[in-house]
Amino acid sequence: MNKKGYAEFSGIVLSIRKHKEKDALIKIFTLEFGKKMFFIRNYNKSNSPMKSALLPFTYASYIGSINENGLSFIQDYKEAETFSAIQKDIYRNAYATYLANLADAAIEDSIPNSHIFQLLLSCYQSISNGFDAEMITNIFEVNMLKYFGVYPELEACRICGSKQEPFDYSAKYSGVLCQNHFSEDPNRLHIAPAAIYFSRMFLKISPDQVSSIKLKPENKEAIRSFIDFFYDEYVGMKLKSKSYIDQMYQWENAFTIPVRSSKNTKEDVIEENEEEV
């Protein structure tokens, strides 16, 4: 067994699997070493000293032994952020679980990726702070597309290069078409222009830059459908956690996380003429 040795590292808990009666196998996305599976002895005991720092979605600074192959081990931790608002809320929990599953699927084990790590952490912080979990999830989803080999052109018309909206999406041209060239693809997606506009914006902002998102329900639905199109048609992956979120939309009393309020700035507010878009 090759060892990287005793180290201090930052990590986000992605998943927990019971191992025998008292132990657990915990997958942690580390900043320094990528995704690693850790063996935690006596995790399921009520007096486990490490359990509070190894709950789902927890971000912490750990101390342990990192092995290049096989299981790694954690001896201690220094600081831990458990995101209790996510832990205690079934809806926030559902979105956080999906983000963890998507990050897990996007990269191989033992390969560091600071971009995904920081984005995932920022998403958890934003959801925990009361930002719209659905929109935060959309930001994460569109940024993950490139890790699945999907690079849609959303900036300019694929035929003439025009950046004049409205756009529609064409699978035939692997990008958007301006209204002057809609006729070039009768099978274009016929998606609401707002879906393309916000999906493009989500590639340029981070969750912690967004303090207020005002969207009409029909535009939120269009954004969700647009992003689902890419994952269904190009990625070909349907995670169980995503199916659970889809089911939530069908519940009679759909849950909406209150949007955190703050002073509006050009950098952190998405809105149009102070009205819903």
N, C-alpha and C positions, 0 to 999 in steps of 0.2 A: 504493500500500500504506500503510494507516494504521498508525502505530506508537504504542505506549504508551511506548516509550523504554527506555533502559537501566535495569535494575532488579535488585534482589536479592529472591529469592523462595524459599519452601519448596515442595518438590514430592515426589510419589511416582511412581515409574516404573510405568506401567500396561502398556505393550507396546512391543515393538521390531520394526521391519520393515527388512529389508535393502534398501538403495537403491543400485543399481549394484553395483560390486565392493567398494568399501571404505567407502562411506558408509552411514548409517542414518537412518531416520525414527523418532523415539521420542516416544510419547505420554506426557506427564507431567501428572498431576493436580496443579495448583498451588493452594496455599491462597489466593493473592491474585487469580489470574486465571482460575481454573477449569481445564478440560482444554485443553491446547495441544499441537500437534504441532511438534516441534523437529527441525531438520536438523542432524545431527552429521557433520561431515566426518572421514574416516579412522577412523571408529568401529571398523571391522573389522580394522584393522591391529594387529598384536601389541603394538606400542609406543604405542598410543593413550593419551595422558595422562588422558583423560576417562572411559575405559571403566569403571574401578572405581567411579565415582560414578554410572554410568548402567546398572547391571545391573538386571534385573527385580526389582521390589518395593523397590528402594532408596529410602530417604527421605534427602533432602539439602537443603542450602541452596545454591542456585545463583545465579550472576550471568550475566545475558544480556540480549538484546533481545527484547521482547515485541511482536509485531505483532497488531493486531486482526484482520486478515485474512491468510490464507496461513500460511507457516511462520515459526516463531520460531527464535531461535538462543541457544546457551549458550557463553559465553566461559570460564567458570571455575566452581569451586565452593569452598565453605569447609569444610563438614562433611558427612560421609556415613555413614549407618547402613545396612549392606547386608543385615542379617538372614541371616547365613551359615547358621544352622540351617535356614532355609527353603530357601536355595539348594542345600544339600547333600542334602536329603531329598526323595525323590520324592513322598511322601504330603503332607507339609507344602506342598511346591511346588504340588501339584494343588489344594489348598484355597485357597492364596494366589492362584493364577491365576484361579480361579472368582470370588473376591472382587473382584479387579481388573476382570474382565469384567462383573460385576454392577454395580459402581460406574460403569463406563464406559457401560453401557446405561441407567442410571437418570437421568442428567443430560445436558443438551446441552453442547456445547463452549462455552468462554469464559464460563461462568456459575459464579462462585464458590459453593461450598457448604461452609462450615466444619464443619457437622455430619457430613456424609458423610466429609470429609477426616479429621477427628479420629477418627471411628469406625473407618475403614479402617486408619489408623495404629495405633490401639489394638489392633485385631485382629491385625495383623502382629506387634506386640510380644508379644502374649500367645501366639500360636502359636509364635513363635521361642523364648519362654521355657519351652515345654513344656506349655502348657495344652492341653486336649482340642480339637483342631482342628475336629472335627465340631460340638461345642457352640458354639465361637466362631463358626463359620460360620452356625449357626442364629440366633445373636444378630444377626449382620449381615443375614441374610435377612429376618427379621421387621421389622427397622427400615427396610429398603428398600421394604417394601410400599407405604407411603404415597407414595413417589416415583413409583410406577406407578399411583397413583390407587385403591389398595385400602385400605379402612379397616374391617376386621372389628371388630365389637363383642365383646370377650372379657371384659369386666369384670362384666356383669350380664345376667340373663335379658332377652331382648328383649320378652317379653310382660308380665312382672310386675315386672321390675326387681330381682328377688332376686339377692343375691350369694352365696347358699348353694350350695356345690358338692355333688355333681358336676355338671358341665355337659356338654352335647354341642353340636356345631356344626350350625346350620341354614343352608343356602344360601338357602332361601326367605325367612328373616328377616334374613339378612346378619349373623348373630351367634349367640351361644350361647343355649341354652335350659336352664332348670333342670329337674330330674327331674320336677317337678310338671307340666311342659308338654312333655315329650318327645312326647306323643301328638299335639301340634299339627302335627308334621311327621314322617310315617312315613318320609320319605326323608332324615332327618337323617344326619349323617356316620357315626354310630356309632363315633366315635374314642375312644380311651382318655382318660379325664379328665385324666391326667397330661400329655398332649400339650397340652391347652388351658392347664393350670396353668403349665407351664414357658414356653410361647410368650408368655403374658401377662407372666410375670416377665422374659423376655428384652427386653421393651419398656421395662423400668424400670432395667435395670442396664447397665453397660459391661463390656467384656471384662476390663479391669484390676481389676475388683472381684471377680472370680471366681478363687479359688485352688484350689478343690476342687469337683468335680462328681461326684456318685455317682448313677448311673442304672442301672437294670436294662436289659439289652439290648433287651427288648421295649418299654420306655418310650422308649429312644432311637429305635427303629424307628418308634414311633407319632408322635413329634415330627417325624421326617423326613417321614413320610407326610402329616402335617397341613400342614406348610409347603409341601410339594410340591403339595398340593391347591390352595393359593392361586395358586401360580405357573402351574400347568397350567390351572386353570379361569378365573382372573381376569386374570392378566398375559399368558398365552398365549405364553410365551417359554421356549425350551429351549436353553440355551447348550451348546456343545460341551464346555466345561470341566466343566459339571455332569453331562453324560452320562458323562464319564470318571470322575468321582467315583462315580457310580452303579455303574459297572462294577467299581470297587474292592471294593464290598460283596459282590460275587459271587466274589471270589478266595478260594481255599481258606484261605490264611493271611492273613486280614484284618489290616491294620496298625492298632495302637492306640498312640497317643502317650501316654507316661506323664504322669499328672497331677501337676503340681508340688505339693509339700507345703509347708505353712506352718502357723502357729498359726491355729486356727479362730476366726473372729469372725462375728458376726451379719451383717456387711456383705458378707463375701467368700466365704461358704461356703453352698452349696446342699445341704441334706441333710435327712433326716427321722429323728429319733430315732437319729442316728448309724448308720443302716442304709441300705442301698440303697433307692431309691424307684423 
